[in-house]
Amino acid sequence: MPPIMTIAVISERKPGGGEIVVAASTILSMTYLTVKPVSTQTTVRDEFINACRMTVRNGIPKKYAGRIENPASLDAEYADFWLAFDAKGEKLARQIIKNSGRSVEKGKYDFPGLVHLFEFTVPDPLLDGDIKPWVGTLIEQLAPWKEKIRKMHTDNS
């Protein structure tokens, strides 16, 4: 059986970082992937969880909302690679890895490096109104990452 890969999704956006990592974790969730949300921001509104649940097929956002890890308690062994949703999260992930004595440049599987900055600027989730379109946009933006992860898993099986 192929190994289960682990990805940490990190955002240090204030105040929306917690919701961003919960949505990304929910969207990226696959049977052969452990997704770990990381942020100092842990507030996730019930209406946000409901919007994720209604938009992401088989999504379990409530599970991820309860598992947001504080980056201060982590080391480089926490994940096979890190996907940062903002520059502050990328910087923090790189620091966590460097503090553990590992190279940020030496990636695992077929990815160069351990830390990757998401190529889209993700706005904060809406505070009022329908959140589902925001989640839908993130689903579209994360589709290439889902495919990269799927391919990476298949190639290393």
Salt bridges, closest charged atoms under 4 A:
GLU19 OE2 - ARG45 NE 2.76
GLU47 OE2 - ARG45 NH1 3.88
GLU77 OE2 - ARG102 NH1 3.22
ASP80 OD1 - LYS108 NZ 2.87
GLU90 OE2 - ARG94 NE 3.52
GLU105 OE2 - ARG94 NH1 3.83
ASP124 OD1 - ARG13 NH1 3.15
ASP130 OD1 - LYS132 NZ 3.12
GLU147 OE1 - ARG150 NH1 3.01
ASP155 OD2 - LYS151 NZ 2.67
